[in-house]
Amino acid sequence: MTSLTLQRDSGILIDGDYMILGEFRIDNKVAIVTGASRGIGQAMAVALAEADADVVVVGHKTPSDDTVDRIVRIGRRCIPITPDLANLDNIEKILEKVYRRFGRIDILVNNAGIIRRQPALDHSIQDWDHVLMVNLKTVFFLCQAVARRMIKASGGKIINIVSLLTYQGGNPCALLCSL
């Protein structure tokens, strides 16, 4: 029979072997997660809270009450922000809210992304511009703005998530695959 001992501060002992889960704790850090309304973004936001970070959940529509509720139930602070990520002016607005509430940013997870599922011949210039703005341009300039603050604060982490769909190709997702 396997002996399992949970140790919140230092990890897990299984049959006397130390597992490194305690090494993944990020006590009292502040994280921003874009695309946190559902799916991978929601899972990352909750996981960061479980690792003891306060989390700013950013979604194109109101981040689900479920995401915010789960983070708060864990005992961490959470603020939802619903900017239009296709508008670069919203980057500073996001950061102002984060600094007003938490005073710093330690982690940025760029997870937001959009897709237009239609044949390549049917994509408009507006579709092209919107996908590039959200999936590429906003990601770059959000990283830049956060990195400037992180450098002044002596560090931080930026994680950018991409879709594996970009490697698969295919007609209904041609616009995304061209990135």
C-alpha positions as YAML, in Angstrom:
chain: A
units: angstrom
residues:
- id: 1
  name: MET
  ca: [0.00, 0.00, 0.00]
- id: 2
  name: THR
  ca: [1.28, 3.47, -0.93]
- id: 3
  name: SER
  ca: [1.71, 6.00, 1.85]
- id: 4
  name: LEU
  ca: [0.72, 9.53, 0.84]
- id: 5
  name: THR
  ca: [1.42, 12.55, 3.01]
- id: 6
  name: LEU
  ca: [0.31, 16.03, 1.93]
- id: 7
  name: GLN
  ca: [2.49, 18.89, 3.05]
- id: 8
  name: ARG
  ca: [1.17, 22.26, 1.86]
- id: 9
  name: ASP
  ca: [4.40, 24.18, 2.33]
- id: 10
  name: SER
  ca: [6.93, 21.70, 1.06]
- id: 11
  name: GLY
  ca: [5.21, 19.30, -1.33]
- id: 12
  name: ILE
  ca: [4.09, 15.71, -1.14]
- id: 13
  name: LEU
  ca: [5.81, 12.65, 0.27]
- id: 14
  name: ILE
  ca: [4.86, 9.40, -1.44]
- id: 15
  name: ASP
  ca: [6.37, 6.34, 0.20]
- id: 16
  name: GLY
  ca: [9.09, 8.55, 1.60]
- id: 17
  name: ASP
  ca: [10.00, 10.12, -1.78]
- id: 18
  name: TYR
  ca: [9.69, 13.92, -1.89]
- id: 19
  name: MET
  ca: [7.69, 15.28, -4.82]
- id: 20
  name: ILE
  ca: [8.48, 18.86, -5.88]
- id: 21
  name: LEU
  ca: [4.95, 20.29, -5.86]
- id: 22
  name: GLY
  ca: [5.97, 22.67, -3.10]
- id: 23
  name: GLU
  ca: [8.58, 24.12, -5.44]
- id: 24
  name: PHE
  ca: [5.78, 25.46, -7.63]
- id: 25
  name: ARG
  ca: [4.36, 27.75, -4.98]
- id: 26
  name: ILE
  ca: [4.33, 31.41, -5.89]
- id: 27
  name: ASP
  ca: [3.27, 32.93, -2.60]
- id: 28
  name: ASN
  ca: [1.65, 36.33, -2.84]
- id: 29
  name: LYS
  ca: [2.53, 37.00, -6.46]
- id: 30
  name: VAL
  ca: [0.19, 38.93, -8.75]
- id: 31
  name: ALA
  ca: [-0.72, 37.34, -12.08]
- id: 32
  name: ILE
  ca: [-2.63, 38.60, -15.10]
- id: 33
  name: VAL
  ca: [-4.23, 35.91, -17.28]
- id: 34
  name: THR
  ca: [-5.81, 36.94, -20.60]
- id: 35
  name: GLY
  ca: [-8.43, 34.69, -22.09]
- id: 36
  name: ALA
  ca: [-9.39, 33.61, -18.57]
- id: 37
  name: SER
  ca: [-13.13, 33.32, -19.17]
- id: 38
  name: ARG
  ca: [-12.98, 29.62, -19.99]
- id: 39
  name: GLY
  ca: [-10.84, 26.71, -21.10]
- id: 40
  name: ILE
  ca: [-7.07, 26.77, -20.67]
- id: 41
  name: GLY
  ca: [-7.05, 30.39, -19.49]
- id: 42
  name: GLN
  ca: [-9.56, 29.64, -16.76]
- id: 43
  name: ALA
  ca: [-7.59, 26.56, -15.69]
- id: 44
  name: MET
  ca: [-4.36, 28.59, -15.55]
- id: 45
  name: ALA
  ca: [-5.98, 31.38, -13.53]
- id: 46
  name: VAL
  ca: [-7.32, 28.87, -10.99]
- id: 47
  name: ALA
  ca: [-3.99, 27.00, -10.86]
- id: 48
  name: LEU
  ca: [-2.11, 30.24, -10.17]
- id: 49
  name: ALA
  ca: [-4.52, 30.96, -7.32]
- id: 50
  name: GLU
  ca: [-3.97, 27.44, -5.98]
- id: 51
  name: ALA
  ca: [-0.23, 28.21, -6.02]
- id: 52
  name: ASP
  ca: [-1.05, 31.27, -3.84]
- id: 53
  name: ALA
  ca: [-1.11, 34.09, -6.40]
- id: 54
  name: ASP
  ca: [-3.68, 36.87, -6.63]
- id: 55
  name: VAL
  ca: [-5.15, 36.81, -10.13]
- id: 56
  name: VAL
  ca: [-6.45, 39.38, -12.58]
- id: 57
  name: VAL
  ca: [-8.73, 37.56, -15.00]
- id: 58
  name: VAL
  ca: [-9.05, 39.24, -18.39]
- id: 59
  name: GLY
  ca: [-11.76, 38.18, -20.81]
- id: 60
  name: HIS
  ca: [-13.44, 39.62, -23.89]
- id: 61
  name: LYS
  ca: [-16.72, 39.15, -22.14]
- id: 62
  name: THR
  ca: [-17.27, 39.16, -18.41]
- id: 63
  name: PRO
  ca: [-15.02, 36.43, -17.03]
- id: 64
  name: SER
  ca: [-17.28, 33.72, -15.78]
- id: 65
  name: ASP
  ca: [-18.48, 34.06, -12.24]
- id: 66
  name: ASP
  ca: [-17.25, 30.49, -11.92]
- id: 67
  name: THR
  ca: [-13.63, 31.57, -12.51]
- id: 68
  name: VAL
  ca: [-13.80, 34.43, -10.03]
- id: 69
  name: ASP
  ca: [-15.73, 32.34, -7.46]
- id: 70
  name: ARG
  ca: [-13.22, 29.48, -7.66]
- id: 71
  name: ILE
  ca: [-10.29, 31.83, -7.10]
- id: 72
  name: VAL
  ca: [-11.98, 33.59, -4.20]
- id: 73
  name: ARG
  ca: [-12.95, 30.22, -2.61]
- id: 74
  name: ILE
  ca: [-9.26, 29.28, -2.72]
- id: 75
  name: GLY
  ca: [-8.63, 32.36, -0.59]
- id: 76
  name: ARG
  ca: [-6.94, 34.59, -3.15]
- id: 77
  name: ARG
  ca: [-7.91, 38.03, -4.38]
- id: 78
  name: CYS
  ca: [-9.27, 38.28, -7.90]
- id: 79
  name: ILE
  ca: [-10.43, 41.09, -10.14]
- id: 80
  name: PRO
  ca: [-12.17, 40.57, -13.48]
- id: 81
  name: ILE
  ca: [-11.42, 42.97, -16.34]
- id: 82
  name: THR
  ca: [-13.28, 42.96, -19.66]
- id: 83
  name: PRO
  ca: [-11.32, 45.06, -22.16]
- id: 84
  name: ASP
  ca: [-11.50, 44.86, -25.93]
- id: 85
  name: LEU
  ca: [-8.05, 43.41, -26.62]
- id: 86
  name: ALA
  ca: [-8.30, 44.60, -30.22]
- id: 87
  name: ASN
  ca: [-7.84, 48.14, -28.90]
- id: 88
  name: LEU
  ca: [-4.24, 48.89, -27.87]
- id: 89
  name: ASP
  ca: [-5.40, 51.80, -25.68]
- id: 90
  name: ASN
  ca: [-6.84, 49.21, -23.29]
- id: 91
  name: ILE
  ca: [-3.37, 47.89, -22.38]
- id: 92
  name: GLU
  ca: [-2.63, 50.89, -20.15]
- id: 93
  name: LYS
  ca: [-6.15, 50.76, -18.71]
- id: 94
  name: ILE
  ca: [-5.61, 47.12, -17.70]
- id: 95
  name: LEU
  ca: [-2.26, 47.90, -16.09]
- id: 96
  name: GLU
  ca: [-3.64, 50.94, -14.26]
- id: 97
  name: LYS
  ca: [-6.37, 48.76, -12.67]
- id: 98
  name: VAL
  ca: [-3.85, 46.10, -11.68]
- id: 99
  name: TYR
  ca: [-1.44, 48.60, -10.13]
- id: 100
  name: ARG
  ca: [-4.24, 50.45, -8.36]
- id: 101
  name: ARG
  ca: [-5.45, 47.21, -6.74]
- id: 102
  name: PHE
  ca: [-2.23, 45.21, -6.25]
- id: 103
  name: GLY
  ca: [0.67, 47.61, -6.78]
- id: 104
  name: ARG
  ca: [2.64, 45.29, -9.05]
- id: 105
  name: ILE
  ca: [2.62, 42.56, -11.69]
- id: 106
  name: ASP
  ca: [4.74, 39.45, -11.22]
- id: 107
  name: ILE
  ca: [3.32, 37.14, -13.90]
- id: 108
  name: LEU
  ca: [1.66, 37.72, -17.25]
- id: 109
  name: VAL
  ca: [-0.03, 34.85, -19.09]
- id: 110
  name: ASN
  ca: [-1.07, 35.84, -22.62]
- id: 111
  name: ASN
  ca: [-3.65, 33.22, -23.46]
- id: 112
  name: ALA
  ca: [-6.35, 35.20, -25.29]
- id: 113
  name: GLY
  ca: [-6.78, 34.40, -28.94]
- id: 114
  name: ILE
  ca: [-9.45, 34.51, -31.59]
- id: 115
  name: ILE
  ca: [-10.15, 32.56, -34.74]
- id: 116
  name: ARG
  ca: [-12.33, 32.98, -37.80]
- id: 117
  name: ARG
  ca: [-13.52, 29.58, -39.01]
- id: 118
  name: GLN
  ca: [-14.33, 30.01, -42.65]
- id: 119
  name: PRO
  ca: [-12.70, 29.26, -46.00]
- id: 120
  name: ALA
  ca: [-9.66, 31.36, -46.87]
- id: 121
  name: LEU
  ca: [-11.42, 32.85, -49.89]
- id: 122
  name: ASP
  ca: [-14.13, 34.30, -47.64]
- id: 123
  name: HIS
  ca: [-11.94, 36.23, -45.17]
- id: 124
  name: SER
  ca: [-12.26, 39.99, -45.27]
- id: 125
  name: ILE
  ca: [-9.58, 42.56, -44.55]
- id: 126
  name: GLN
  ca: [-11.44, 43.34, -41.32]
- id: 127
  name: ASP
  ca: [-11.23, 39.67, -40.27]
- id: 128
  name: TRP
  ca: [-7.51, 39.65, -41.03]
- id: 129
  name: ASP
  ca: [-6.86, 42.86, -39.10]
- id: 130
  name: HIS
  ca: [-8.90, 41.74, -36.08]
- id: 131
  name: VAL
  ca: [-7.17, 38.37, -35.75]
- id: 132
  name: LEU
  ca: [-3.73, 39.95, -36.14]
- id: 133
  name: MET
  ca: [-4.56, 42.65, -33.60]
- id: 134
  name: VAL
  ca: [-5.73, 40.27, -30.86]
- id: 135
  name: ASN
  ca: [-3.41, 37.32, -31.52]
- id: 136
  name: LEU
  ca: [-0.21, 39.16, -32.38]
- id: 137
  name: LYS
  ca: [-0.09, 42.91, -31.97]
- id: 138
  name: THR
  ca: [-1.83, 43.15, -28.57]
- id: 139
  name: VAL
  ca: [0.23, 40.24, -27.24]
- id: 140
  name: PHE
  ca: [3.46, 41.97, -28.23]
- id: 141
  name: PHE
  ca: [2.55, 45.37, -26.83]
- id: 142
  name: LEU
  ca: [1.09, 43.93, -23.62]
- id: 143
  name: CYS
  ca: [4.35, 42.01, -23.13]
- id: 144
  name: GLN
  ca: [6.31, 45.18, -23.80]
- id: 145
  name: ALA
  ca: [4.32, 47.28, -21.33]
- id: 146
  name: VAL
  ca: [4.45, 44.63, -18.60]
- id: 147
  name: ALA
  ca: [8.15, 43.88, -19.23]
- id: 148
  name: ARG
  ca: [9.03, 47.54, -18.75]
- id: 149
  name: ARG
  ca: [7.40, 47.46, -15.32]
- id: 150
  name: MET
  ca: [8.91, 44.09, -14.45]
- id: 151
  name: ILE
  ca: [12.42, 45.34, -15.27]
- id: 152
  name: LYS
  ca: [11.95, 48.31, -12.95]
- id: 153
  name: ALA
  ca: [10.71, 45.91, -10.25]
- id: 154
  name: SER
  ca: [13.68, 43.54, -10.74]
- id: 155
  name: GLY
  ca: [11.88, 40.72, -12.46]
- id: 156
  name: GLY
  ca: [8.82, 38.74, -13.35]
- id: 157
  name: LYS
  ca: [7.62, 36.07, -15.74]
- id: 158
  name: ILE
  ca: [5.81, 36.32, -19.07]
- id: 159
  name: ILE
  ca: [4.18, 33.25, -20.60]
- id: 160
  name: ASN
  ca: [2.71, 33.33, -24.11]
- id: 161
  name: ILE
  ca: [0.32, 30.58, -25.17]
- id: 162
  name: VAL
  ca: [-0.24, 29.71, -28.84]
- id: 163
  name: SER
  ca: [-2.62, 27.35, -30.51]
- id: 164
  name: LEU
  ca: [-1.33, 24.13, -32.03]
- id: 165
  name: LEU
  ca: [-3.87, 24.77, -34.75]
- id: 166
  name: THR
  ca: [-1.33, 27.13, -36.31]
- id: 167
  name: TYR
  ca: [0.79, 24.08, -37.14]
- id: 168
  name: GLN
  ca: [-2.05, 22.00, -38.59]
- id: 169
  name: GLY
  ca: [-3.26, 24.23, -41.37]
- id: 170
  name: GLY
  ca: [-6.52, 23.67, -43.12]
- id: 171
  name: ASN
  ca: [-9.08, 25.63, -45.04]
- id: 172
  name: PRO
  ca: [-11.57, 26.59, -42.30]
- id: 173
  name: CYS
  ca: [-8.76, 28.06, -40.18]
- id: 174
  name: ALA
  ca: [-6.50, 29.50, -42.85]
- id: 175
  name: LEU
  ca: [-6.33, 32.96, -41.29]
- id: 176
  name: LEU
  ca: [-5.07, 31.68, -37.94]
- id: 177
  name: CYS
  ca: [-2.67, 29.24, -39.59]
- id: 178
  name: SER
  ca: [-1.03, 32.05, -41.54]
- id: 179
  name: LEU
  ca: [0.30, 33.59, -38.31]
...
